[in-house]
Amino acid sequence: MIIFDIICYLFIILFAYTAVSKMMNFSSFVAVLKVSPLIGHLDMLVAFTVIAVEVILCIVLVGDRTKRLGLRLSMGLMVVFTLYLTYMVLSGDELPCQCGGVISLMSWKEHIIFNSVFIILAFIGLKISEKLVEPI
């Protein structure tokens, strides 16, 4: 159970940190989204949605009854982010990253590795949590 909780807390730290960083640099975050080939004119909607989802996931990951759901949703969000990053790498577009704080200093490829590690952690956490739930 401790490993499961640690994984949930790692996601809370990640999402809280990136959400706050995006909020503190909101205009810069929106400007980067505006020039994204996939997002473009949806920049404001995507900006508010991403921040809201990250904050909501932090809340869901704190609750004892909602941690498993939060971990599933976190893994899904990381998969979406990773697919977006992979598209950016394969498209050859050189856009700055506004993922938040220190994380934005990573290259696109480093981001993919970083996100992949979190996807693996979520998978491990979910497998652990399955063993903790007693069959009825």
N, CA, C and O atoms as a MOPAC input file, in Angstrom:
PM7 MOZYME 1SCF
protein

 N      0.82900 1    -1.19900 1     0.00000 1
 C      0.00000 1     0.00000 1     0.00000 1
 C      0.86800 1     1.25600 1     0.00000 1
 O      0.48000 1     2.27600 1    -0.56900 1
 N      2.02400 1     1.18900 1     0.62700 1
 C      2.88900 1     2.36800 1     0.70200 1
 C      3.38700 1     2.76800 1    -0.69000 1
 O      3.47700 1     3.95600 1    -0.99900 1
 N      3.70700 1     1.78400 1    -1.52200 1
 C      4.18400 1     2.08800 1    -2.87600 1
 C      3.05900 1     2.73700 1    -3.68100 1
 O      3.29300 1     3.69800 1    -4.41400 1
 N      1.85300 1     2.22100 1    -3.54700 1
 C      0.69100 1     2.79700 1    -4.22100 1
 C      0.50800 1     4.25800 1    -3.80400 1
 O      0.31100 1     5.13000 1    -4.65000 1
 N      0.57400 1     4.51300 1    -2.51000 1
 C      0.42200 1     5.88500 1    -2.00900 1
 C      1.54500 1     6.79300 1    -2.50700 1
 O      1.29100 1     7.93800 1    -2.87900 1
 N      2.76700 1     6.30200 1    -2.51900 1
 C      3.90200 1     7.10100 1    -2.99900 1
 C      3.69200 1     7.47800 1    -4.46700 1
 O      3.94700 1     8.61700 1    -4.86000 1
 N      3.23400 1     6.53300 1    -5.26600 1
 C      2.97800 1     6.81700 1    -6.68200 1
 C      1.89600 1     7.89000 1    -6.81400 1
 O      2.02700 1     8.80900 1    -7.62300 1
 N      0.84200 1     7.77500 1    -6.02900 1
 C     -0.22000 1     8.79700 1    -6.06400 1
 C      0.33800 1    10.15800 1    -5.66500 1
 O      0.01400 1    11.16500 1    -6.29500 1
 N      1.16900 1    10.20300 1    -4.63000 1
 C      1.74700 1    11.47400 1    -4.18800 1
 C      2.69000 1    12.06200 1    -5.23100 1
 O      2.76600 1    13.28200 1    -5.38000 1
 N      3.40700 1    11.21000 1    -5.95300 1
 C      4.27200 1    11.70400 1    -7.03400 1
 C      3.43800 1    12.39800 1    -8.11900 1
 O      3.83200 1    13.43900 1    -8.64500 1
 N      2.29300 1    11.81400 1    -8.44100 1
 C      1.40400 1    12.45000 1    -9.41700 1
 C      0.83100 1    13.75300 1    -8.87400 1
 O      0.70800 1    14.73200 1    -9.61000 1
 N      0.48300 1    13.77200 1    -7.60100 1
 C     -0.03200 1    15.00500 1    -6.99100 1
 C      1.02400 1    16.10800 1    -7.08400 1
 O      0.72000 1    17.23800 1    -7.46700 1
 N      2.25300 1    15.77500 1    -6.73300 1
 C      3.34000 1    16.76000 1    -6.79800 1
 C      3.52100 1    17.24400 1    -8.23700 1
 O      3.63300 1    18.44500 1    -8.48100 1
 N      3.54900 1    16.31100 1    -9.18500 1
 C      3.72800 1    16.66900 1   -10.59200 1
 C      2.62400 1    17.60300 1   -11.07000 1
 O      2.90300 1    18.66600 1   -11.62500 1
 N      1.37400 1    17.21100 1   -10.85700 1
 C      0.25800 1    18.00000 1   -11.37600 1
 C      0.09600 1    19.32400 1   -10.64000 1
 O     -0.23600 1    20.33600 1   -11.25800 1
 N      0.32300 1    19.33200 1    -9.33800 1
 C      0.22000 1    20.59400 1    -8.59300 1
 C      1.30300 1    21.56600 1    -9.05600 1
 O      1.03700 1    22.74700 1    -9.27700 1
 N      2.50400 1    21.06300 1    -9.19900 1
 C      3.62600 1    21.89900 1    -9.62800 1
 C      3.38700 1    22.48000 1   -11.02000 1
 O      3.56400 1    23.67900 1   -11.23700 1
 N      2.98500 1    21.62400 1   -11.96200 1
 C      2.80600 1    22.11200 1   -13.32900 1
 C      1.58300 1    23.02700 1   -13.44000 1
 O      1.61300 1    23.99700 1   -14.19700 1
 N      0.51600 1    22.73700 1   -12.70500 1
 C     -0.67300 1    23.60000 1   -12.75700 1
 C     -0.35700 1    24.98900 1   -12.21300 1
 O     -0.73100 1    25.99600 1   -12.81400 1
 N      0.33100 1    25.04000 1   -11.07500 1
 C      0.68600 1    26.33800 1   -10.49100 1
 C      1.62400 1    27.09700 1   -11.42000 1
 O      1.46800 1    28.30300 1   -11.61200 1
 N      2.58500 1    26.40600 1   -11.98900 1
 C      3.52400 1    27.05000 1   -12.90600 1
 C      2.79500 1    27.62000 1   -14.12600 1
 O      3.09000 1    28.73000 1   -14.56900 1
 N      1.84600 1    26.85500 1   -14.66300 1
 C      1.08200 1    27.33400 1   -15.81300 1
 C      0.22800 1    28.54200 1   -15.43700 1
 O      0.09400 1    29.48100 1   -16.22100 1
 N     -0.34700 1    28.51400 1   -14.24000 1
 C     -1.16200 1    29.64800 1   -13.79100 1
 C     -0.30800 1    30.89800 1   -13.60700 1
 O     -0.72900 1    32.00400 1   -13.94600 1
 N      0.88600 1    30.71300 1   -13.07100 1
 C      1.76600 1    31.85500 1   -12.82800 1
 C      2.28600 1    32.45800 1   -14.13300 1
 O      2.59600 1    33.64800 1   -14.18300 1
 N      2.38300 1    31.65800 1   -15.17200 1
 C      2.86800 1    32.11000 1   -16.47800 1
 C      1.78800 1    31.89000 1   -17.53300 1
 O      2.07100 1    31.42400 1   -18.63700 1
 N      0.55900 1    32.22700 1   -17.18500 1
 C     -0.59400 1    31.89200 1   -18.02300 1
 C     -0.48700 1    32.46700 1   -19.43900 1
 O     -0.73400 1    31.75200 1   -20.41000 1
 N     -0.12700 1    33.72700 1   -19.56900 1
 C     -0.08500 1    34.33800 1   -20.90300 1
 C      0.96100 1    33.65000 1   -21.78500 1
 O      0.74800 1    33.48400 1   -22.98600 1
 N      2.06700 1    33.26000 1   -21.20300 1
 C      3.10100 1    32.54900 1   -21.95200 1
 C      2.60700 1    31.14800 1   -22.33800 1
 O      2.85300 1    30.68700 1   -23.45200 1
 N      1.92200 1    30.48800 1   -21.43000 1
 C      1.35100 1    29.16100 1   -21.68000 1
 C      0.36800 1    29.22500 1   -22.85200 1
 O      0.41300 1    28.38300 1   -23.74800 1
 N     -0.50400 1    30.20800 1   -22.84400 1
 C     -1.49800 1    30.38300 1   -23.90800 1
 C     -0.80700 1    30.71600 1   -25.23700 1
 O     -1.20400 1    30.21000 1   -26.28700 1
 N      0.21400 1    31.55500 1   -25.19100 1
 C      0.93100 1    31.93900 1   -26.41700 1
 C      1.55000 1    30.72800 1   -27.09700 1
 O      1.52800 1    30.62800 1   -28.32400 1
 N      2.09900 1    29.81500 1   -26.31800 1
 C      2.69600 1    28.60100 1   -26.89500 1
 C      1.60600 1    27.71100 1   -27.48400 1
 O      1.77700 1    27.14300 1   -28.56300 1
 N      0.49100 1    27.59200 1   -26.77800 1
 C     -0.61300 1    26.77400 1   -27.30000 1
 C     -1.16700 1    27.35300 1   -28.60100 1
 O     -1.55400 1    26.60900 1   -29.50200 1
 N     -1.20200 1    28.65600 1   -28.69400 1
 C     -1.75400 1    29.33400 1   -29.87400 1
 C     -0.99100 1    28.97400 1   -31.15500 1
 O     -1.58900 1    28.89400 1   -32.22800 1
 N      0.32100 1    28.75900 1   -31.04700 1
 C      1.11700 1    28.44100 1   -32.23600 1
 C      1.26200 1    26.93600 1   -32.46600 1
 O      1.92700 1    26.50800 1   -33.40900 1
 N      0.64300 1    26.14900 1   -31.61100 1
 C      0.70100 1    24.69900 1   -31.77600 1
 C     -0.15300 1    24.28400 1   -32.96900 1
 O     -1.28900 1    24.73800 1   -33.11000 1
 N      0.39100 1    23.42400 1   -33.82900 1
 C     -0.36800 1    23.01100 1   -35.01100 1
 C     -1.63400 1    22.22400 1   -34.66900 1
 O     -2.58200 1    22.23100 1   -35.45400 1
 N     -1.67500 1    21.56000 1   -33.54000 1
 C     -2.85100 1    20.77100 1   -33.16600 1
 C     -3.87200 1    21.57300 1   -32.36100 1
 O     -5.05300 1    21.22800 1   -32.34500 1
 N     -3.43200 1    22.62700 1   -31.69900 1
 C     -4.30800 1    23.33700 1   -30.77200 1
 C     -4.77100 1    24.67000 1   -31.34300 1
 O     -5.96800 1    24.95600 1   -31.37900 1
 N     -3.82000 1    25.48500 1   -31.78900 1
 C     -4.11700 1    26.74800 1   -32.45400 1
 C     -5.21100 1    27.58200 1   -31.85100 1
 O     -5.04200 1    28.14700 1   -30.77000 1
 N     -6.34300 1    27.66900 1   -32.53800 1
 C     -7.43300 1    28.54600 1   -32.13000 1
 C     -8.16900 1    28.08200 1   -30.86800 1
 O     -9.00700 1    28.81500 1   -30.34400 1
 N     -7.87200 1    26.90000 1   -30.38400 1
 C     -8.48000 1    26.39900 1   -29.14700 1
 C     -7.60100 1    26.68600 1   -27.93300 1
 O     -7.78700 1    26.08700 1   -26.87400 1
 N     -6.65500 1    27.59100 1   -28.08400 1
 C     -5.64400 1    27.84400 1   -27.06200 1
 C     -6.22300 1    28.13500 1   -25.68200 1
 O     -5.78400 1    27.53600 1   -24.69900 1
 N     -7.18900 1    29.03100 1   -25.58400 1
 C     -7.75300 1    29.39400 1   -24.27400 1
 C     -8.50600 1    28.21800 1   -23.65400 1
 O     -8.36800 1    27.94700 1   -22.46100 1
 N     -9.29200 1    27.53100 1   -24.45400 1
 C    -10.04300 1    26.38000 1   -23.96100 1
 C     -9.09200 1    25.29900 1   -23.44200 1
 O     -9.28300 1    24.75800 1   -22.35300 1
 N     -8.07700 1    24.99900 1   -24.23300 1
 C     -7.11100 1    23.97500 1   -23.83300 1
 C     -6.34500 1    24.41400 1   -22.58200 1
 O     -6.11900 1    23.60200 1   -21.68400 1
 N     -5.94800 1    25.67600 1   -22.51300 1
 C     -5.19200 1    26.17400 1   -21.35900 1
 C     -6.00100 1    26.00900 1   -20.06900 1
 O     -5.50400 1    25.45300 1   -19.08900 1
 N     -7.23000 1    26.48700 1   -20.07300 1
 C     -8.06400 1    26.36400 1   -18.87200 1
 C     -8.37700 1    24.91300 1   -18.54300 1
 O     -8.39300 1    24.52100 1   -17.37600 1
 N     -8.62600 1    24.11800 1   -19.57800 1
 C     -8.96200 1    22.71200 1   -19.36800 1
 C     -7.79100 1    21.94400 1   -18.76500 1
 O     -7.97100 1    21.18900 1   -17.80900 1
 N     -6.60100 1    22.12900 1   -19.31100 1
 C     -5.42700 1    21.40000 1   -18.80500 1
 C     -5.17300 1    21.74800 1   -17.34100 1
 O     -4.94300 1    20.85900 1   -16.52100 1
 N     -5.21300 1    23.02300 1   -17.01500 1
 C     -4.97700 1    23.43800 1   -15.62500 1
 C     -6.06600 1    22.87200 1   -14.71000 1
 O     -5.77100 1    22.35500 1   -13.63200 1
 N     -7.32000 1    22.97200 1   -15.14300 1
 C     -8.42600 1    22.45800 1   -14.32300 1
 C     -8.30300 1    20.95300 1   -14.10600 1
 O     -8.49800 1    20.46700 1   -12.99200 1
 N     -7.98300 1    20.22100 1   -15.15800 1
 C     -7.83900 1    18.76500 1   -15.04300 1
 C     -6.70400 1    18.41100 1   -14.08900 1
 O     -6.84500 1    17.50000 1   -13.27300 1
 N     -5.58300 1    19.11800 1   -14.18200 1
 C     -4.45900 1    18.83800 1   -13.28100 1
 C     -4.85200 1    19.09900 1   -11.82400 1
 O     -4.49900 1    18.31400 1   -10.94400 1
 N     -5.56200 1    20.16900 1   -11.56300 1
 C     -5.99100 1    20.48400 1   -10.18800 1
 C     -7.01000 1    19.44800 1    -9.70200 1
 O     -6.92100 1    18.97300 1    -8.57000 1
 N     -7.96200 1    19.10300 1   -10.54600 1
 C     -8.97200 1    18.10100 1   -10.17300 1
 C     -8.31500 1    16.75900 1    -9.88100 1
 O     -8.69200 1    16.07700 1    -8.92900 1
 N     -7.33400 1    16.37700 1   -10.69500 1
 C     -6.63700 1    15.11000 1   -10.44800 1
 C     -5.91600 1    15.12100 1    -9.10800 1
 O     -5.88400 1    14.10300 1    -8.41600 1
 N     -5.34100 1    16.24900 1    -8.73400 1
 C     -4.70000 1    16.35400 1    -7.41700 1
 C     -5.70600 1    16.05600 1    -6.31100 1
 O     -5.39700 1    15.33800 1    -5.36000 1
 N     -6.88800 1    16.59900 1    -6.43800 1
 C     -7.93900 1    16.39600 1    -5.43000 1
 C     -8.39500 1    14.94000 1    -5.41400 1
 O     -8.55000 1    14.34600 1    -4.34700 1
 N     -8.60700 1    14.37200 1    -6.58900 1
 C     -9.05700 1    12.98800 1    -6.68400 1
 C     -8.00600 1    12.03200 1    -6.14200 1
 O     -8.34800 1    11.02700 1    -5.51800 1
 N     -6.73900 1    12.33000 1    -6.36900 1
 C     -5.65500 1    11.45200 1    -5.90400 1
 C     -5.45200 1    11.49700 1    -4.38600 1
 O     -4.78500 1    10.62700 1    -3.82700 1
 N     -6.01300 1    12.48600 1    -3.72900 1
 C     -5.86600 1    12.59500 1    -2.27200 1
 C     -6.86300 1    11.68900 1    -1.54900 1
 O     -6.53500 1    11.10800 1    -0.51500 1
 N     -8.05900 1    11.56900 1    -2.07800 1
 C     -9.11300 1    10.79500 1    -1.40900 1
 C     -8.83700 1     9.31300 1    -1.40500 1
 O     -8.48000 1     8.74200 1    -2.43500 1
 N     -9.00000 1     8.67600 1    -0.24800 1
 C     -8.76200 1     7.23900 1    -0.14800 1
 C     -9.64800 1     6.44200 1    -1.10200 1
 O     -9.19300 1     5.47300 1    -1.70800 1
 N    -10.89900 1     6.84400 1    -1.23400 1
 C    -11.84100 1     6.11800 1    -2.08900 1
 C    -11.66900 1     6.42200 1    -3.57300 1
 O    -12.18300 1     5.69500 1    -4.42300 1
 N    -10.95600 1     7.48300 1    -3.88000 1
 C    -10.85600 1     7.91300 1    -5.28300 1
 C     -9.44900 1     7.78800 1    -5.87400 1
 O     -9.22300 1     8.13800 1    -7.03200 1
 N     -8.51400 1     7.29000 1    -5.07400 1
 C     -7.12400 1     7.20400 1    -5.56000 1
 C     -6.97000 1     6.34800 1    -6.80900 1
 O     -6.26200 1     6.72300 1    -7.74400 1
 N     -7.63600 1     5.19600 1    -6.82200 1
 C     -7.50400 1     4.30900 1    -7.98900 1
 C     -8.04900 1     4.97900 1    -9.24900 1
 O     -7.43200 1     4.91000 1   -10.31200 1
 N     -9.20400 1     5.62400 1    -9.12300 1
 C     -9.76200 1     6.36700 1   -10.24900 1
 C     -8.80200 1     7.47700 1   -10.67100 1
 O     -8.54900 1     7.67100 1   -11.85900 1
 N     -8.27500 1     8.19600 1    -9.69400 1
 C     -7.32500 1     9.27000 1    -9.97700 1
 C     -6.08900 1     8.76700 1   -10.69100 1
 O     -5.57600 1     9.42500 1   -11.59500 1
 N     -5.60900 1     7.60000 1   -10.28800 1
 C     -4.42000 1     7.03900 1   -10.93100 1
 C     -4.73000 1     6.60900 1   -12.37000 1
 O     -3.90800 1     6.79200 1   -13.26700 1
 N     -5.91700 1     6.03700 1   -12.58100 1
 C     -6.31800 1     5.67600 1   -13.94900 1
 C     -6.40200 1     6.92200 1   -14.84000 1
 O     -5.89900 1     6.93400 1   -15.96400 1
 N     -7.04800 1     7.96400 1   -14.31300 1
 C     -7.18800 1     9.20600 1   -15.08800 1
 C     -5.83500 1     9.87600 1   -15.31400 1
 O     -5.58400 1    10.44900 1   -16.37400 1
 N     -4.97200 1     9.79800 1   -14.31000 1
 C     -3.62200 1    10.37300 1   -14.44400 1
 C     -2.84200 1     9.66100 1   -15.54100 1
 O     -2.16600 1    10.29400 1   -16.35200 1
 N     -2.94600 1     8.34600 1   -15.55300 1
 C     -2.26400 1     7.58500 1   -16.59300 1
 C     -2.82100 1     7.97400 1   -17.96100 1
 O     -2.05900 1     8.14200 1   -18.91300 1
 N     -4.12500 1     8.11800 1   -18.06700 1
 C     -4.73300 1     8.52700 1   -19.33300 1
 C     -4.25100 1     9.89700 1   -19.77900 1
 O     -3.94400 1    10.10000 1   -20.95400 1
 N     -4.18500 1    10.83800 1   -18.84500 1
 C     -3.70800 1    12.17600 1   -19.17300 1
 C     -2.25500 1    12.14000 1   -19.62300 1
 O     -1.88400 1    12.82400 1   -20.57600 1
 N     -1.43700 1    11.35500 1   -18.95100 1
 C     -0.02800 1    11.25200 1   -19.34100 1
 C      0.11100 1    10.60600 1   -20.71900 1
 O      1.00500 1    10.97000 1   -21.48200 1
 N     -0.75700 1     9.65900 1   -21.04100 1
 C     -0.72600 1     9.04900 1   -22.37300 1
 C     -1.06900 1    10.10600 1   -23.42700 1
 O     -0.41300 1    10.18500 1   -24.46500 1
 N     -2.10000 1    10.91800 1   -23.15700 1
 C     -2.47700 1    11.98000 1   -24.09900 1
 C     -1.32900 1    12.97100 1   -24.27100 1
 O     -0.98600 1    13.33400 1   -25.39600 1
 N     -0.73100 1    13.41300 1   -23.15500 1
 C      0.40500 1    14.33500 1   -23.23100 1
 C      1.54800 1    13.71700 1   -24.03400 1
 O      2.17700 1    14.39400 1   -24.84700 1
 N      1.81500 1    12.43200 1   -23.80600 1
 C      2.92100 1    11.75200 1   -24.48500 1
 C      2.64700 1    11.60900 1   -25.98400 1
 O      3.55900 1    11.75800 1   -26.79800 1
 N      1.41200 1    11.32300 1   -26.34400 1
 C      1.05800 1    11.25400 1   -27.76600 1
 C      1.24700 1    12.62100 1   -28.42800 1
 O      1.74000 1    12.70800 1   -29.55300 1
 N      0.85700 1    13.67700 1   -27.73000 1
 C      1.04800 1    15.03100 1   -28.24700 1
 C      2.54100 1    15.32100 1   -28.43600 1
 O      2.95200 1    15.83700 1   -29.47600 1
 N      3.34300 1    14.98700 1   -27.42600 1
 C      4.78300 1    15.20900 1   -27.51700 1
 C      5.39600 1    14.41200 1   -28.67000 1
 O      6.24900 1    14.91200 1   -29.40300 1
 N      4.95200 1    13.18100 1   -28.81300 1
 C      5.45500 1    12.33300 1   -29.89600 1
 C      5.10300 1    12.94100 1   -31.25100 1
 O      5.93000 1    12.95500 1   -32.16200 1
 N      3.88500 1    13.44000 1   -31.38300 1
 C      3.48800 1    14.12500 1   -32.61000 1
 C      4.41200 1    15.31400 1   -32.87100 1
 O      4.86100 1    15.51100 1   -34.00000 1
 N      4.69700 1    16.10000 1   -31.84600 1
 C      5.54500 1    17.27700 1   -32.00300 1
 C      6.95000 1    16.88100 1   -32.46600 1
 O      7.53700 1    17.54700 1   -33.31900 1
 N      7.47800 1    15.80900 1   -31.90900 1
 C      8.81400 1    15.34100 1   -32.30000 1
 C      8.78800 1    14.85500 1   -33.75100 1
 O      9.68000 1    15.18700 1   -34.53100 1
 N      7.78000 1    14.07800 1   -34.11000 1
 C      7.70200 1    13.52000 1   -35.46300 1
 C      7.35700 1    14.56500 1   -36.52300 1
 O      7.71500 1    14.41600 1   -37.69100 1
 N      6.65900 1    15.62400 1   -36.10700 1
 C      6.26900 1    16.65700 1   -37.06800 1
 C      7.44100 1    17.55500 1   -37.44700 1
 O      7.42000 1    18.21400 1   -38.48600 1
 N      8.45900 1    17.57600 1   -36.59800 1
 C      9.60900 1    18.42500 1   -36.85900 1
 C      9.40500 1    19.86400 1   -36.44100 1
 O     10.31800 1    20.67800 1   -36.58000 1
 N      8.22400 1    20.19900 1   -35.92800 1
 C      7.96500 1    21.56100 1   -35.46000 1
 C      8.80100 1    21.83800 1   -34.21100 1
 O      8.83000 1    21.03400 1   -33.28000 1
 N      9.45900 1    22.95600 1   -34.20700 1
 C     10.26700 1    23.35800 1   -33.06300 1
 C      9.50700 1    24.43200 1   -32.27500 1
 O      9.64100 1    25.62700 1   -32.53900 1
 N      8.72300 1    23.99100 1   -31.32500 1
 C      7.95500 1    24.90800 1   -30.49600 1
 C      8.47800 1    24.85600 1   -29.06900 1
 O      8.92400 1    23.80300 1   -28.61200 1
 N      8.42900 1    25.96800 1   -28.36700 1
 C      8.82900 1    25.94100 1   -26.96500 1
 C      7.80500 1    25.16800 1   -26.15200 1
 O      6.65700 1    25.00800 1   -26.56700 1
 N      8.22000 1    24.70400 1   -25.02100 1
 C      7.32700 1    23.95600 1   -24.14000 1
 C      6.89600 1    24.84500 1   -22.99100 1
 O      7.69500 1    25.61200 1   -22.45400 1
 N      5.65200 1    24.74200 1   -22.62000 1
 C      5.14300 1    25.45500 1   -21.44600 1
 C      4.51200 1    24.46500 1   -20.48600 1
 O      3.40800 1    24.68700 1   -19.98900 1
 N      5.20700 1    23.38400 1   -20.23000 1
 C      4.68400 1    22.36300 1   -19.33800 1
 C      4.71700 1    22.81600 1   -17.89300 1
 O      3.95900 1    22.30200 1   -17.07000 1
 N      5.55200 1    23.73900 1   -17.57400 1
 C      5.58600 1    24.27200 1   -16.22300 1
 C      6.93300 1    24.13100 1   -15.56500 1
 O      7.47200 1    23.02900 1   -15.45300 1
 N      7.47600 1    25.24900 1   -15.13000 1
 C      8.67900 1    25.29100 1   -14.31900 1
 C      9.86700 1    24.56800 1   -14.92200 1
 O     10.15100 1    24.68800 1   -16.11400 1
 N     10.55400 1    23.81500 1   -14.07700 1
 C     11.77400 1    23.11200 1   -14.46800 1
 C     11.50600 1    22.10000 1   -15.57700 1
 O     12.37000 1    21.84700 1   -16.41700 1
 N     10.31800 1    21.53000 1   -15.57600 1
 C      9.97600 1    20.51900 1   -16.57300 1
 C     10.04600 1    21.10500 1   -17.98000 1
 O     10.36200 1    20.39000 1   -18.93100 1
 N      9.75700 1    22.38800 1   -18.12300 1
 C      9.78700 1    23.00900 1   -19.44900 1
 C     11.20300 1    23.14400 1   -20.00100 1
 O     11.38100 1    23.50100 1   -21.16600 1
 N     12.20600 1    22.86500 1   -19.18000 1
 C     13.59700 1    22.91300 1   -19.64700 1
 C     14.00700 1    21.63700 1   -20.38000 1
 O     15.06600 1    21.58900 1   -21.00600 1
 N     13.17000 1    20.61000 1   -20.30000 1
 C     13.47500 1    19.34500 1   -20.97400 1
 C     13.25200 1    19.48200 1   -22.47500 1
 O     12.43900 1    20.28900 1   -22.92600 1
 N     13.98600 1    18.68400 1   -23.23400 1
 C     13.72600 1    18.60600 1   -24.66900 1
 C     12.44100 1    17.79600 1   -24.86500 1
 O     11.94600 1    17.15800 1   -23.93600 1
 N     11.91600 1    17.83400 1   -26.08300 1
 C     10.70100 1    17.06100 1   -26.36500 1
 C     10.94000 1    15.56800 1   -26.11400 1
 O     10.08000 1    14.88400 1   -25.56100 1
 N     12.10000 1    15.07200 1   -26.51800 1
 C     12.39800 1    13.64800 1   -26.32500 1
 C     12.54300 1    13.30900 1   -24.84400 1
 O     12.09600 1    12.25000 1   -24.40500 1
 N     13.16000 1    14.19700 1   -24.07400 1
 C     13.27200 1    13.97700 1   -22.62400 1
 C     11.88500 1    13.97500 1   -21.97400 1
 O     11.63600 1    13.23100 1   -21.02500 1
 N     10.99800 1    14.80600 1   -22.49200 1
 C      9.61800 1    14.82000 1   -22.00500 1
 C      8.93900 1    13.47900 1   -22.22700 1
 O      8.23400 1    12.97200 1   -21.35400 1
 N      9.16000 1    12.91600 1   -23.40100 1
 C      8.55000 1    11.62500 1   -23.71800 1
 C      9.03800 1    10.56400 1   -22.73900 1
 O      8.24500 1     9.75400 1   -22.25800 1
 N     10.31900 1    10.56000 1   -22.44400 1
 C     10.87600 1     9.60700 1   -21.48300 1
 C     10.29800 1     9.86700 1   -20.08600 1
 O      9.86800 1     8.93600 1   -19.40500 1
 N     10.29200 1    11.12600 1   -19.66700 1
 C      9.74800 1    11.51300 1   -18.36700 1
 C      8.29400 1    11.05200 1   -18.23800 1
 O      7.91900 1    10.43200 1   -17.24300 1
 N      7.48400 1    11.35900 1   -19.24800 1
 C      6.07700 1    10.96300 1   -19.22000 1
 C      5.92700 1     9.45000 1   -19.22200 1
 O      5.06200 1     8.91000 1   -18.53300 1
 N      6.76700 1     8.76300 1   -19.99200 1
 C      6.71000 1     7.30400 1   -20.04800 1
 C      6.99000 1     6.69100 1   -18.68600 1
 O      6.36800 1     5.69700 1   -18.31100 1
 N      7.91900 1     7.27500 1   -17.94600 1
 C      8.20600 1     6.79000 1   -16.59200 1
 C      6.96000 1     6.93800 1   -15.71300 1
 O      6.63500 1     6.03700 1   -14.94000 1
 N      6.26700 1     8.06900 1   -15.83000 1
 C      5.05000 1     8.26500 1   -15.03600 1
 C      3.93400 1     7.32500 1   -15.49100 1
 O      3.14400 1     6.87400 1   -14.66200 1
 N      3.85300 1     7.02400 1   -16.77300 1
 C      2.86000 1     6.05900 1   -17.24900 1
 C      3.14700 1     4.68600 1   -16.64400 1
 O      2.23100 1     3.99500 1   -16.19900 1
 N      4.41100 1     4.29900 1   -16.63000 1
 C      4.81400 1     3.01700 1   -16.03800 1
 C      4.51100 1     3.00500 1   -14.54000 1
 O      4.01400 1     2.01000 1   -14.01300 1
 N      4.81100 1     4.11500 1   -13.85600 1
 C      4.49400 1     4.20000 1   -12.42400 1
 C      2.99900 1     4.03200 1   -12.17700 1
 O      2.59500 1     3.32200 1   -11.25500 1
 N      2.17800 1     4.68300 1   -12.99500 1
 C      0.72500 1     4.55600 1   -12.84300 1
 C      0.29300 1     3.11400 1   -13.05800 1
 O     -0.54400 1     2.59500 1   -12.31900 1
 N      0.86000 1     2.47000 1   -14.06800 1
 C      0.53500 1     1.07600 1   -14.34100 1
 C      0.90700 1     0.19300 1   -13.14800 1
 O      0.12400 1    -0.65900 1   -12.73000 1
 N      2.09600 1     0.40400 1   -12.61200 1
 C      2.53700 1    -0.35700 1   -11.43300 1
 C      1.59400 1    -0.10300 1   -10.26100 1
 O      1.18000 1    -1.03900 1    -9.57800 1
 N      1.25800 1     1.15900 1   -10.03300 1
 C      0.34800 1     1.49700 1    -8.94200 1
 C     -1.00400 1     0.83000 1    -9.09300 1
 O     -1.57400 1     0.34300 1    -8.11600 1
 N     -1.52000 1     0.80400 1   -10.31400 1
 C     -2.81700 1     0.16200 1   -10.54400 1
 C     -2.73400 1    -1.34800 1   -10.33600 1
 O     -3.65900 1    -1.95000 1    -9.79200 1
 N     -1.63900 1    -1.95700 1   -10.76300 1
 C     -1.46200 1    -3.40300 1   -10.54000 1
 C     -1.37400 1    -3.70800 1    -9.03900 1
 O     -1.94900 1    -4.68900 1    -8.56700 1
 N     -0.66300 1    -2.87200 1    -8.30200 1
 C     -0.57200 1    -3.04700 1    -6.85800 1
 C     -1.94600 1    -2.90300 1    -6.22600 1
 O     -2.32000 1    -3.68900 1    -5.35600 1
 N     -2.69400 1    -1.90700 1    -6.65900 1
 C     -4.00600 1    -1.65700 1    -6.06500 1
 C     -4.98000 1    -2.79300 1    -6.35200 1
 O     -5.85900 1    -3.07200 1    -5.53700 1
 N     -4.83600 1    -3.44900 1    -7.49300 1
 C     -5.68100 1    -4.61200 1    -7.80600 1
 C     -5.45400 1    -5.72400 1    -6.79200 1
 O     -6.39500 1    -6.41700 1    -6.40600 1
 N     -4.21300 1    -5.89400 1    -6.36100 1
 C     -3.88300 1    -6.95500 1    -5.39300 1
 C     -4.39700 1    -6.60000 1    -4.00000 1
 O     -4.63100 1    -7.48500 1    -3.17700 1
 N     -4.57000 1    -5.30500 1    -3.74000 1
 C     -5.04800 1    -4.87000 1    -2.43000 1
 C     -6.55000 1    -5.02800 1    -2.27200 1
 O     -7.05600 1    -5.14100 1    -1.15600 1
 N     -7.25600 1    -5.03700 1    -3.38500 1
 C     -8.71200 1    -5.15500 1    -3.34500 1
 C     -9.07000 1    -6.63800 1    -3.27600 1
 O     -8.71900 1    -7.42800 1    -4.15200 1
 N     -9.77600 1    -6.98500 1    -2.21100 1
 C    -10.15900 1    -8.38300 1    -2.02400 1
 C    -11.35600 1    -8.71500 1    -2.91200 1
 O    -12.30900 1    -7.94000 1    -2.99000 1
 N    -11.30400 1    -9.86900 1    -3.58200 1
 C    -12.45200 1   -10.27200 1    -4.41000 1
 C    -13.67700 1   -10.54500 1    -3.53400 1
 O    -13.56200 1   -10.98000 1    -2.38800 1
 N    -14.83200 1   -10.28000 1    -4.10100 1
 C    -16.08900 1   -10.48000 1    -3.34400 1
 C    -16.59200 1   -11.87900 1    -3.53600 1
 O    -17.63100 1   -12.24300 1    -2.98400 1

